[in-house]
């Protein structure tokens, strides 16, 4: 029969050992925050979806993921810089400007510590015109009433790039209105404008409103000038808006735009980044079903398109294993 004191000593040692193992396990855990956007937007879904995939494997890799709502691309870059975020969903032109110290980041200067994981869905420049406007091509916008977007918005910046490429000014239109995204669909329906522009992922509620409340069609944004624009700026990419998403628009529409991207910094742990990208691409079919905007994602495009900063070593390691680099 075991002596009670010996039994107590053994039990105490066992408990201490368990506590030590538990403490070691906790020390190996890693918590990350991914900056997203507003809770009604696709960026929020991107972050939540990444965390969903990543957290399924927490027992194996010890990573816990959270994706809070934020102010969007610029806020996420600033969160990365300030280390309140570990990763963030960022529009590709914002990514470029933050890395190079241009645009909104001219005063802050270049930040060469930023790194890319992958790009996500395209956010195409979408031109919607009333069916009775006589607008069938990009060139037909001249002389028409066009909402070019409110100052400071993504659509305004992209539309100004198009206007520059085409040699247009605001005076090229009979009306160049500056309504924000929440106002332009009703303006189109009320015949206050002939066309509107929007840089957005699809399907989109505002475009659905515009095409269901009036006869309206999506206009291709293409041509030699657009080709040159895409070739000049690495944050632009060609895009196709699939047919059938909106009433009366059954054919695919060619355009271009930016892409949503997922970023971090060179300070982020290589294994954490590796496990993050692995969780997405090894559950890719399920991931694509988490939002309609993900349906047309292609693995190799996500590794190559819309990325204007270096890949993080953890991401590059996984892509080399898959033969994508």
FIDODO-885877 format. One line per 5 residues: number of its first residue (from 1); their letters; for each residue z negated, y negated, x negated of C-alpha. Coordinates in Angstrom, 3 decimals. Example, Ala and Ser with C-alpha at 12.3 -4.5 7.8 and 13.67 -1.06 7.14 Angstrom:
BEGIN
1	as	-7.800:4.500:-12.300 | -7.140:1.060:-13.670 .
//
This chain:
BEGIN
1	xxxxx	0.000:0.000:0.000 | 0.939:-3.388:-1.335 | -1.859:-5.782:-2.171 | -1.954:-8.784:0.271 | -1.956:-11.219:-2.622 .
6	xxxxx	1.121:-9.589:-4.168 | 2.864:-9.678:-0.809 | 2.029:-13.372:-0.368 | 3.311:-14.166:-3.862 | 6.545:-12.295:-3.185 .
11	xxxxx	7.013:-14.057:0.153 | 6.382:-17.438:-1.422 | 8.876:-16.703:-4.190 | 11.434:-15.614:-1.601 | 10.982:-18.791:0.409 .
16	xxxxx	11.218:-20.926:-2.713 | 14.373:-19.096:-3.693 | 15.888:-19.645:-0.256 | 14.967:-23.306:-0.405 | 16.570:-23.579:-3.825 .
21	xxxxx	19.775:-21.945:-2.598 | 19.759:-24.203:0.477 | 19.266:-27.265:-1.716 | 22.110:-26.180:-3.984 | 24.363:-25.619:-0.949 .
26	xxxxx	23.585:-29.075:0.346 | 24.324:-30.549:-3.071 | 27.799:-29.019:-2.902 | 28.546:-30.588:0.473 | 30.855:-33.591:0.565 .
31	xxxxx	31.120:-36.127:3.392 | 34.261:-38.239:3.846 | 35.200:-41.048:6.216 | 38.840:-41.621:7.170 | 39.726:-45.096:8.468 .
36	xxxxx	42.024:-45.012:11.490 | 42.758:-47.733:14.068 | 41.987:-48.563:17.685 | 40.838:-45.658:19.851 | 43.934:-45.861:22.067 .
41	xxxxx	46.369:-45.783:19.124 | 48.095:-42.997:17.214 | 46.283:-43.863:13.953 | 43.011:-42.850:15.557 | 44.540:-39.522:16.557 .
46	xxxxx	45.857:-39.025:13.004 | 42.376:-39.362:11.526 | 40.720:-37.252:14.207 | 43.371:-34.550:13.768 | 42.930:-34.407:9.994 .
51	xxxxx	39.174:-34.080:10.450 | 39.646:-31.376:13.060 | 41.729:-29.286:10.655 | 39.452:-29.980:7.686 | 36.164:-29.351:9.485 .
56	xxxxx	37.341:-25.897:10.584 | 36.928:-24.808:6.970 | 33.655:-26.584:6.178 | 31.780:-23.323:5.630 | 34.245:-22.457:2.857 .
61	xxxxx	34.754:-25.792:1.087 | 31.661:-27.788:2.112 | 33.601:-30.885:3.217 | 32.524:-32.742:6.362 | 35.034:-35.222:7.793 .
66	xxxxx	34.551:-38.184:10.122 | 37.270:-40.547:11.358 | 35.842:-43.744:12.869 | 37.887:-46.329:14.718 | 38.780:-49.344:12.542 .
71	xxxxx	40.899:-52.468:12.618 | 43.950:-50.612:11.303 | 46.027:-50.646:8.125 | 44.748:-53.767:6.357 | 41.137:-52.992:7.295 .
76	xxxxx	41.568:-49.470:5.953 | 42.932:-50.696:2.622 | 40.011:-53.084:2.317 | 37.652:-50.229:3.201 | 39.130:-48.145:0.391 .
81	xxxxx	38.754:-51.047:-2.008 | 35.148:-51.619:-0.925 | 34.364:-47.878:-0.959 | 33.178:-47.827:2.641 | 36.070:-45.443:3.352 .
86	xxxxx	37.242:-42.411:1.400 | 40.684:-42.205:2.999 | 42.645:-44.300:5.469 | 45.732:-44.330:7.658 | 47.938:-47.167:6.451 .
91	xxxxx	51.379:-48.456:7.417 | 53.813:-47.870:4.535 | 54.674:-51.533:3.993 | 50.957:-52.391:3.872 | 50.515:-49.590:1.344 .
96	xxxxx	53.255:-51.089:-0.836 | 51.900:-54.626:-0.628 | 48.334:-53.538:-1.398 | 49.406:-51.608:-4.494 | 51.681:-54.374:-5.781 .
101	xxxxx	49.583:-57.373:-4.725 | 52.234:-58.852:-2.448 | 52.330:-59.955:1.185 | 48.866:-60.025:2.739 | 47.368:-58.925:-0.592 .
106	xxxxx	48.895:-61.640:-2.775 | 45.527:-63.391:-3.139 | 43.706:-60.155:-3.995 | 46.258:-59.052:-6.558 | 47.629:-55.597:-7.263 .
111	xxxxx	45.375:-52.557:-6.832 | 46.778:-49.753:-8.941 | 43.884:-47.449:-8.051 | 45.395:-46.631:-4.652 | 46.836:-43.140:-4.226 .
116	xxxxx	48.837:-41.354:-1.529 | 48.210:-38.014:0.193 | 51.202:-37.808:2.539 | 53.113:-39.770:5.130 | 52.976:-39.133:8.842 .
121	xxxxx	55.176:-40.053:11.781 | 57.864:-42.688:11.655 | 57.169:-46.033:13.283 | 60.709:-47.160:14.005 | 61.959:-50.611:14.824 .
126	xxxxx	62.733:-50.096:18.486 | 65.098:-52.492:20.217 | 65.106:-52.283:24.026 | 67.654:-54.258:26.018 | 68.256:-54.777:29.714 .
131	xxxxx	71.218:-52.722:30.894 | 72.821:-55.844:32.386 | 72.455:-57.894:29.167 | 75.721:-56.831:27.543 | 73.802:-55.662:24.462 .
136	xxxxx	75.056:-52.358:23.079 | 74.775:-52.838:19.314 | 72.549:-54.735:16.927 | 75.212:-57.421:16.473 | 75.156:-58.083:20.226 .
141	xxxxx	71.672:-59.603:19.939 | 73.201:-62.840:18.655 | 73.259:-65.474:21.350 | 70.859:-63.545:23.594 | 67.254:-64.068:24.671 .
146	xxxxx	65.273:-61.894:22.275 | 61.550:-61.462:21.839 | 61.192:-61.248:18.044 | 57.421:-60.607:18.123 | 54.328:-62.696:17.653 .
151	xxxxx	53.690:-64.177:14.186 | 51.700:-61.828:11.964 | 52.704:-58.693:13.860 | 54.445:-55.694:12.353 | 57.449:-56.067:14.609 .
156	xxxxx	57.831:-59.728:13.680 | 57.773:-58.917:9.969 | 60.321:-56.134:10.347 | 62.533:-58.181:12.666 | 62.505:-61.055:10.169 .
161	xxxxx	63.658:-58.595:7.499 | 66.536:-57.573:9.783 | 67.385:-61.198:10.501 | 67.467:-61.908:6.781 | 69.722:-58.930:6.126 .
166	xxxxx	72.072:-59.972:8.928 | 72.057:-63.643:7.944 | 70.385:-64.707:11.198 | 67.787:-67.356:11.931 | 65.832:-68.026:15.119 .
171	xxxxx	68.664:-70.341:16.096 | 71.000:-67.343:16.178 | 69.500:-66.455:19.569 | 69.691:-68.476:22.765 | 65.940:-67.852:22.978 .
176	xxxxx	63.662:-66.422:20.272 | 60.413:-65.801:22.112 | 57.179:-64.840:20.331 | 55.378:-62.751:22.921 | 52.912:-60.107:21.753 .
181	xxxxx	53.364:-56.406:22.417 | 51.341:-56.474:25.646 | 53.542:-59.135:27.225 | 57.082:-58.229:26.296 | 57.712:-55.272:28.641 .
186	xxxxx	56.934:-57.314:31.732 | 59.048:-60.180:30.368 | 61.987:-57.791:30.049 | 61.411:-56.444:33.566 | 61.163:-59.983:34.992 .
191	xxxxx	64.462:-60.934:33.321 | 62.813:-63.567:31.145 | 64.293:-61.981:28.023 | 67.339:-59.813:27.376 | 65.822:-57.666:24.632 .
196	xxxxx	62.543:-56.910:22.903 | 61.624:-55.354:19.565 | 58.674:-53.116:18.763 | 57.632:-51.229:15.619 | 55.788:-48.236:17.011 .
201	xxxxx	55.477:-44.461:17.084 | 57.007:-42.573:20.001 | 56.539:-41.847:22.821 | 55.000:-45.223:23.601 | 53.569:-46.569:26.848 .
206	xxxxx	55.023:-50.060:26.472 | 58.545:-48.664:26.034 | 57.969:-46.351:28.992 | 56.974:-49.366:31.085 | 60.080:-51.277:30.052 .
211	xxxxx	62.434:-48.409:30.856 | 60.836:-47.450:34.175 | 60.393:-50.907:35.712 | 63.991:-51.955:35.047 | 67.284:-50.485:33.864 .
216	xxxxx	66.936:-50.686:30.093 | 68.313:-48.905:27.048 | 67.377:-48.380:23.419 | 69.795:-50.007:20.985 | 70.741:-48.442:17.603 .
221	xxxxx	69.694:-50.424:14.528 | 72.228:-49.377:11.934 | 75.070:-50.578:9.733 | 75.775:-51.500:6.123 | 73.231:-54.326:6.099 .
226	xxxxx	70.506:-52.006:7.381 | 71.452:-49.353:4.819 | 71.071:-51.944:2.064 | 67.708:-53.080:3.448 | 66.337:-49.520:3.482 .
231	xxxxx	67.635:-48.904:-0.034 | 66.012:-52.096:-1.348 | 62.487:-51.586:-0.024 | 60.760:-48.216:-0.651 | 58.460:-48.580:2.336 .
236	xxxxx	61.365:-48.444:4.792 | 62.955:-45.192:5.916 | 65.688:-44.180:8.318 | 64.406:-42.890:11.649 | 65.683:-41.323:14.839 .
241	xxxxx	64.148:-41.916:18.248 | 64.686:-38.626:20.113 | 66.617:-38.707:23.345 | 64.847:-37.807:26.555 | 61.607:-39.661:25.863 .
246	xxxxx	62.429:-42.535:28.212 | 64.177:-42.815:31.536 | 67.897:-43.435:31.181 | 67.888:-42.790:27.436 | 69.002:-39.210:26.933 .
251	xxxxx	70.670:-39.575:23.519 | 69.074:-39.861:20.080 | 69.010:-43.431:18.747 | 69.377:-44.215:15.037 | 67.183:-46.912:13.559 .
256	xxxxx	64.807:-47.483:10.653 | 61.237:-48.529:10.147 | 58.006:-47.861:8.376 | 55.896:-44.727:8.347 | 52.223:-44.102:8.855 .
261	xxxxx	50.688:-42.839:5.609 | 47.354:-41.392:4.544 | 45.832:-42.934:1.433 | 42.832:-42.739:-0.863 | 42.006:-43.997:-4.358 .
266	xxxxx	42.025:-42.387:-7.779 | 38.215:-42.186:-7.585 | 38.309:-39.557:-4.828 | 37.436:-36.028:-5.928 | 40.506:-33.906:-6.694 .
271	xxxxx	39.181:-30.831:-4.897 | 38.415:-32.843:-1.747 | 41.965:-34.185:-1.612 | 43.401:-30.733:-2.360 | 41.432:-29.167:0.493 .
276	xxxxx	42.419:-32.012:2.839 | 46.166:-31.585:2.370 | 45.813:-27.805:2.337 | 44.033:-27.874:5.710 | 46.977:-29.765:7.235 .
281	xxxxx	49.904:-27.855:5.793 | 48.413:-24.404:6.208 | 47.767:-25.134:9.882 | 50.921:-27.163:10.340 | 52.157:-25.710:13.637 .
286	xxxxx	48.788:-26.385:15.281 | 48.564:-29.830:13.714 | 51.962:-30.856:15.137 | 50.777:-30.035:18.643 | 47.868:-32.478:18.517 .
291	xxxxx	49.998:-35.498:19.496 | 53.609:-35.971:20.687 | 54.262:-38.330:17.735 | 53.643:-35.379:15.379 | 56.195:-33.075:17.005 .
296	xxxxx	59.065:-33.901:14.634 | 57.067:-33.969:11.401 | 58.667:-32.196:8.451 | 56.587:-31.066:5.481 | 58.972:-32.155:2.745 .
301	xxxxx	59.585:-35.554:4.357 | 55.823:-36.102:4.503 | 55.632:-35.577:0.750 | 58.552:-37.855:-0.124 | 59.261:-40.513:2.506 .
306	xxxxx	57.417:-43.800:2.927 | 55.180:-43.335:-0.121 | 55.294:-46.243:-2.562 | 52.139:-45.456:-4.579 | 51.491:-42.446:-6.834 .
311	xxxxx	50.325:-39.181:-5.320 | 46.685:-38.295:-5.853 | 46.389:-35.390:-8.347 | 44.731:-33.234:-5.687 | 47.699:-33.675:-3.349 .
316	xxxxx	50.236:-33.179:-6.153 | 48.482:-29.953:-7.160 | 48.923:-28.468:-3.693 | 52.542:-29.595:-3.359 | 53.413:-28.041:-6.726 .
321	xxxxx	51.876:-24.783:-5.551 | 54.160:-24.900:-2.501 | 57.217:-25.751:-4.607 | 57.674:-29.164:-2.971 | 57.355:-31.065:-6.269 .
//
